[in-house]
Amino acid sequence: MSAVDIVLFFSKFAKDNEEGLKASEYDKYVFVFLSTLKSADCIFVGNKDNKECLHMAKVYDEIKTSTFMAGKPKVFIIQADDEGMVKDIEVPQVPQADRKLPQDADRLIIMSTLPQILANIVDKDLGPLDLPTPNLESLIRAVQEKEQSLPISKQSQASFLIQAFVAVVKQCREDDKEVFTNTPYILKMVDERLDPFRARFPHIVFPLPLVTSTLTKPLKF
């Protein structure tokens, strides 16, 4: 889908006009974006030969126009791989631009720029690390050029963020607990998975997922 197609989909969704969906019947909404990072508020969409920039602000604006979603929790999980983190494995990271906090109510955004490939690296020192791959070829090339022994797992795993989010939501559901107050556990799980990478590559900054929230009521699944 192109950036225009995605914004159009959310425009229809916000009006409950998307064919085959009865969006207004739900009491909460979860939107998951799996992509690569262009800038603080822009992720790439399309295919590798025709990448377009999708500004997440346009998606948020469409959702804000919805009357049936007003007052209902809206969760955005954004996995936007920063490919530069693995392409330039020996280059210090450039500080990221500040991200704007959400202004409308009842919204939870969790965004991670950690490359999904990190979860697919298996090494006798690093141990098996679970997570899906954004740009497998670039990491393999970087590993070969730097002569780093970082073999890639044959079975693709979800990103650290996706794995942690699913695990915490499942646990909260089993324990009948609210999700937002347990988001620190999501960060803790990701943080623990990053420890071997920090030890191996101390010159690289591995940022934790960014959590912003304007939720006004408990978020339960």
Contacts in CASP RR format, 6 or more apart in sequence:
PFRMAT RR
TARGET T0000
AUTHOR 0000-0000-0000
METHOD contacts of the structure
MODEL  1
MSAVDIVLFFSKFAKDNEEGLKASEYDKYVFVFLSTLKSADCIFVGNKDN
KECLHMAKVYDEIKTSTFMAGKPKVFIIQADDEGMVKDIEVPQVPQADRK
LPQDADRLIIMSTLPQILANIVDKDLGPLDLPTPNLESLIRAVQEKEQSL
PISKQSQASFLIQAFVAVVKQCREDDKEVFTNTPYILKMVDERLDPFRAR
FPHIVFPLPLVTSTLTKPLKF
1 9 0 8 1.000
1 45 0 8 1.000
1 46 0 8 1.000
2 45 0 8 1.000
2 46 0 8 1.000
2 52 0 8 1.000
3 45 0 8 1.000
3 52 0 8 1.000
3 53 0 8 1.000
3 54 0 8 1.000
3 55 0 8 1.000
6 45 0 8 1.000
6 54 0 8 1.000
6 59 0 8 1.000
7 54 0 8 1.000
7 58 0 8 1.000
7 59 0 8 1.000
7 62 0 8 1.000
9 18 0 8 1.000
10 59 0 8 1.000
10 62 0 8 1.000
10 63 0 8 1.000
11 62 0 8 1.000
11 65 0 8 1.000
12 18 0 8 1.000
13 21 0 8 1.000
13 23 0 8 1.000
13 62 0 8 1.000
13 66 0 8 1.000
14 62 0 8 1.000
14 63 0 8 1.000
14 65 0 8 1.000
14 66 0 8 1.000
14 69 0 8 1.000
15 65 0 8 1.000
15 66 0 8 1.000
16 22 0 8 1.000
16 23 0 8 1.000
16 24 0 8 1.000
16 66 0 8 1.000
16 68 0 8 1.000
23 29 0 8 1.000
23 68 0 8 1.000
23 69 0 8 1.000
24 68 0 8 1.000
26 72 0 8 1.000
27 72 0 8 1.000
27 73 0 8 1.000
28 72 0 8 1.000
28 73 0 8 1.000
28 74 0 8 1.000
28 75 0 8 1.000
28 219 0 8 1.000
28 221 0 8 1.000
29 69 0 8 1.000
29 72 0 8 1.000
29 73 0 8 1.000
29 74 0 8 1.000
29 75 0 8 1.000
30 75 0 8 1.000
30 77 0 8 1.000
31 59 0 8 1.000
31 74 0 8 1.000
31 75 0 8 1.000
31 76 0 8 1.000
31 77 0 8 1.000
32 77 0 8 1.000
32 78 0 8 1.000
32 79 0 8 1.000
32 162 0 8 1.000
33 43 0 8 1.000
33 56 0 8 1.000
33 76 0 8 1.000
33 77 0 8 1.000
33 78 0 8 1.000
33 79 0 8 1.000
33 80 0 8 1.000
34 79 0 8 1.000
34 116 0 8 1.000
34 132 0 8 1.000
34 159 0 8 1.000
34 162 0 8 1.000
35 43 0 8 1.000
35 44 0 8 1.000
35 45 0 8 1.000
35 54 0 8 1.000
35 78 0 8 1.000
35 79 0 8 1.000
35 80 0 8 1.000
35 81 0 8 1.000
36 43 0 8 1.000
36 44 0 8 1.000
36 80 0 8 1.000
36 81 0 8 1.000
36 82 0 8 1.000
36 83 0 8 1.000
36 134 0 8 1.000
36 135 0 8 1.000
37 43 0 8 1.000
37 44 0 8 1.000
37 80 0 8 1.000
37 81 0 8 1.000
37 82 0 8 1.000
37 83 0 8 1.000
37 113 0 8 1.000
38 44 0 8 1.000
38 53 0 8 1.000
39 53 0 8 1.000
39 97 0 8 1.000
40 96 0 8 1.000
40 97 0 8 1.000
40 98 0 8 1.000
40 99 0 8 1.000
41 55 0 8 1.000
41 56 0 8 1.000
41 57 0 8 1.000
41 99 0 8 1.000
41 100 0 8 1.000
42 53 0 8 1.000
42 54 0 8 1.000
42 55 0 8 1.000
42 56 0 8 1.000
43 53 0 8 1.000
43 54 0 8 1.000
43 56 0 8 1.000
43 78 0 8 1.000
43 80 0 8 1.000
44 51 0 8 1.000
44 52 0 8 1.000
44 53 0 8 1.000
44 54 0 8 1.000
45 51 0 8 1.000
45 52 0 8 1.000
45 53 0 8 1.000
45 54 0 8 1.000
46 52 0 8 1.000
56 76 0 8 1.000
56 78 0 8 1.000
59 76 0 8 1.000
60 76 0 8 1.000
60 102 0 8 1.000
60 104 0 8 1.000
60 107 0 8 1.000
63 69 0 8 1.000
63 74 0 8 1.000
63 107 0 8 1.000
64 104 0 8 1.000
70 106 0 8 1.000
71 105 0 8 1.000
71 106 0 8 1.000
71 216 0 8 1.000
71 217 0 8 1.000
72 106 0 8 1.000
73 106 0 8 1.000
73 107 0 8 1.000
73 108 0 8 1.000
73 215 0 8 1.000
73 217 0 8 1.000
73 219 0 8 1.000
74 106 0 8 1.000
74 107 0 8 1.000
74 108 0 8 1.000
75 107 0 8 1.000
75 108 0 8 1.000
75 109 0 8 1.000
75 110 0 8 1.000
75 219 0 8 1.000
76 107 0 8 1.000
76 108 0 8 1.000
76 109 0 8 1.000
76 110 0 8 1.000
76 111 0 8 1.000
77 110 0 8 1.000
77 161 0 8 1.000
77 162 0 8 1.000
77 165 0 8 1.000
78 109 0 8 1.000
78 110 0 8 1.000
78 111 0 8 1.000
78 112 0 8 1.000
79 112 0 8 1.000
79 116 0 8 1.000
79 159 0 8 1.000
79 161 0 8 1.000
79 162 0 8 1.000
80 111 0 8 1.000
80 112 0 8 1.000
80 113 0 8 1.000
81 113 0 8 1.000
81 114 0 8 1.000
81 115 0 8 1.000
81 116 0 8 1.000
81 117 0 8 1.000
81 134 0 8 1.000
81 135 0 8 1.000
81 159 0 8 1.000
82 113 0 8 1.000
82 114 0 8 1.000
82 115 0 8 1.000
83 115 0 8 1.000
83 134 0 8 1.000
83 135 0 8 1.000
83 138 0 8 1.000
84 115 0 8 1.000
85 93 0 8 1.000
85 113 0 8 1.000
85 114 0 8 1.000
85 115 0 8 1.000
85 204 0 8 1.000
85 206 0 8 1.000
86 115 0 8 1.000
86 117 0 8 1.000
86 118 0 8 1.000
86 135 0 8 1.000
86 138 0 8 1.000
86 139 0 8 1.000
86 142 0 8 1.000
87 135 0 8 1.000
87 138 0 8 1.000
87 139 0 8 1.000
87 142 0 8 1.000
88 142 0 8 1.000
89 142 0 8 1.000
89 143 0 8 1.000
89 146 0 8 1.000
89 148 0 8 1.000
89 201 0 8 1.000
89 204 0 8 1.000
90 146 0 8 1.000
90 203 0 8 1.000
92 203 0 8 1.000
92 204 0 8 1.000
92 205 0 8 1.000
93 204 0 8 1.000
93 205 0 8 1.000
96 113 0 8 1.000
96 207 0 8 1.000
99 111 0 8 1.000
99 210 0 8 1.000
99 212 0 8 1.000
101 212 0 8 1.000
102 109 0 8 1.000
102 212 0 8 1.000
102 213 0 8 1.000
102 214 0 8 1.000
103 214 0 8 1.000
104 214 0 8 1.000
105 214 0 8 1.000
105 215 0 8 1.000
105 216 0 8 1.000
106 214 0 8 1.000
106 215 0 8 1.000
106 216 0 8 1.000
106 217 0 8 1.000
107 213 0 8 1.000
107 214 0 8 1.000
107 215 0 8 1.000
108 180 0 8 1.000
108 183 0 8 1.000
108 211 0 8 1.000
108 212 0 8 1.000
108 213 0 8 1.000
108 214 0 8 1.000
108 215 0 8 1.000
108 219 0 8 1.000
109 210 0 8 1.000
109 211 0 8 1.000
109 212 0 8 1.000
109 213 0 8 1.000
110 161 0 8 1.000
110 165 0 8 1.000
110 183 0 8 1.000
110 186 0 8 1.000
110 209 0 8 1.000
110 210 0 8 1.000
110 211 0 8 1.000
111 209 0 8 1.000
111 210 0 8 1.000
112 159 0 8 1.000
112 160 0 8 1.000
112 161 0 8 1.000
112 190 0 8 1.000
112 208 0 8 1.000
112 209 0 8 1.000
112 210 0 8 1.000
113 207 0 8 1.000
114 159 0 8 1.000
114 160 0 8 1.000
114 161 0 8 1.000
114 190 0 8 1.000
114 194 0 8 1.000
114 206 0 8 1.000
114 207 0 8 1.000
114 209 0 8 1.000
115 134 0 8 1.000
115 135 0 8 1.000
115 139 0 8 1.000
116 131 0 8 1.000
116 132 0 8 1.000
116 133 0 8 1.000
116 134 0 8 1.000
116 158 0 8 1.000
116 159 0 8 1.000
117 131 0 8 1.000
117 133 0 8 1.000
117 134 0 8 1.000
117 135 0 8 1.000
117 136 0 8 1.000
117 139 0 8 1.000
117 152 0 8 1.000
118 129 0 8 1.000
118 131 0 8 1.000
118 159 0 8 1.000
118 160 0 8 1.000
118 193 0 8 1.000
118 194 0 8 1.000
118 197 0 8 1.000
119 129 0 8 1.000
119 130 0 8 1.000
119 131 0 8 1.000
119 132 0 8 1.000
119 157 0 8 1.000
119 158 0 8 1.000
119 159 0 8 1.000
119 160 0 8 1.000
119 163 0 8 1.000
119 193 0 8 1.000
120 129 0 8 1.000
120 130 0 8 1.000
120 131 0 8 1.000
120 132 0 8 1.000
120 133 0 8 1.000
120 136 0 8 1.000
120 152 0 8 1.000
120 153 0 8 1.000
120 156 0 8 1.000
120 157 0 8 1.000
121 129 0 8 1.000
121 150 0 8 1.000
121 151 0 8 1.000
121 152 0 8 1.000
121 153 0 8 1.000
122 128 0 8 1.000
122 129 0 8 1.000
122 151 0 8 1.000
122 152 0 8 1.000
122 153 0 8 1.000
123 149 0 8 1.000
123 150 0 8 1.000
123 151 0 8 1.000
125 196 0 8 1.000
125 200 0 8 1.000
126 150 0 8 1.000
126 196 0 8 1.000
126 197 0 8 1.000
126 200 0 8 1.000
127 196 0 8 1.000
128 153 0 8 1.000
129 153 0 8 1.000
129 157 0 8 1.000
129 193 0 8 1.000
129 196 0 8 1.000
130 157 0 8 1.000
130 158 0 8 1.000
130 163 0 8 1.000
130 193 0 8 1.000
131 157 0 8 1.000
131 158 0 8 1.000
131 159 0 8 1.000
131 160 0 8 1.000
131 162 0 8 1.000
131 163 0 8 1.000
132 156 0 8 1.000
132 157 0 8 1.000
132 158 0 8 1.000
132 159 0 8 1.000
132 162 0 8 1.000
133 139 0 8 1.000
133 152 0 8 1.000
133 156 0 8 1.000
136 152 0 8 1.000
139 150 0 8 1.000
139 152 0 8 1.000
140 152 0 8 1.000
142 148 0 8 1.000
143 149 0 8 1.000
143 150 0 8 1.000
157 163 0 8 1.000
158 166 0 8 1.000
160 189 0 8 1.000
160 190 0 8 1.000
160 193 0 8 1.000
160 194 0 8 1.000
161 186 0 8 1.000
161 190 0 8 1.000
161 209 0 8 1.000
163 189 0 8 1.000
164 185 0 8 1.000
164 186 0 8 1.000
164 187 0 8 1.000
164 189 0 8 1.000
164 190 0 8 1.000
165 186 0 8 1.000
167 189 0 8 1.000
168 179 0 8 1.000
168 182 0 8 1.000
168 183 0 8 1.000
168 185 0 8 1.000
168 186 0 8 1.000
168 189 0 8 1.000
169 179 0 8 1.000
169 221 0 8 1.000
171 177 0 8 1.000
171 182 0 8 1.000
171 185 0 8 1.000
172 178 0 8 1.000
172 179 0 8 1.000
172 182 0 8 1.000
172 220 0 8 1.000
172 221 0 8 1.000
173 220 0 8 1.000
173 221 0 8 1.000
176 220 0 8 1.000
177 220 0 8 1.000
178 218 0 8 1.000
178 219 0 8 1.000
178 220 0 8 1.000
179 219 0 8 1.000
179 220 0 8 1.000
179 221 0 8 1.000
180 213 0 8 1.000
180 215 0 8 1.000
180 218 0 8 1.000
180 219 0 8 1.000
183 211 0 8 1.000
183 213 0 8 1.000
186 209 0 8 1.000
186 211 0 8 1.000
187 208 0 8 1.000
187 209 0 8 1.000
187 211 0 8 1.000
190 208 0 8 1.000
190 209 0 8 1.000
191 208 0 8 1.000
194 206 0 8 1.000
194 208 0 8 1.000
197 204 0 8 1.000
197 206 0 8 1.000
198 204 0 8 1.000
198 206 0 8 1.000
END
